[in-house]
Amino acid sequence: MTTPPEPPAATARRLLRAIDRAALATALGTGSDFWPYASLVLVAADLDASPLLLISTLAEHTKNLARDARASLLFDGTQGLDDPLTGARVTVLGELRAEADPALLKRFLARHPAAALYAGFRDFSLYRMTIVRAHLIAGFGRIHWIDARDLLYPGAGPSWLRDAEPGILAHMNDDHAATVELYAQRLLGLEGGGWRLTGIDPEGADLRRAGVVARLAFPAPVSDLDAVRQSFVALAQSAKRGAMSQ
């Protein structure tokens, strides 16, 4: 039986969650003296997949955003392909504005721990993109415009997950480090040890080892803490079966 293709919104959201950097385009200048300005930024994803950035007011792109909050982010999922144009990439359009929510900053720093060195500087702020729409190119014939209401994960902001996330991460990384290694090595085919979970959302979990990030999808979206636990247990069982069969 042929597996149906992944829905465009799901593909685009998967890229937003999995990729830890993007090309940011902002408006340099004003009026007729306007130029599109592109720069490289680190990104994390909020629970609903909205992009999060930690940027300095000294950067040109932040100065541009102060004049015009409209921006776009290109997430490139084509790395490692012989023909990159056959791979998936998504450009999201929206407005980037500073957010003072400590939980969002904590989520960003878990994804990018080296950023803790400058996160406390007065010129750095956490920005969250309010997405308007996205443009997905995922190979021949798969080109789609996607509205924000379809792209973003619905109901992903309940307090049950945001409040519980730090405890879940600590428990998995400290008490089940060997299982996290199995997730990385047996389920994702990654090499080396020292993998840690850095974030959880309704659709999966993020992993990191040194400068490498990876994405672990849950068997199905979760809607409560018990479903999170059951998902991790099911993934562990799958990983152990894979280890025993080798």
Summary of the structure (lengths in Angstrom):
residues: 246
radius of gyration: 18.6
end to end distance: 27.0
largest distance: 65.0
contacts: 726
relative contact order: 0.14
helix: 36%
strand: 34%
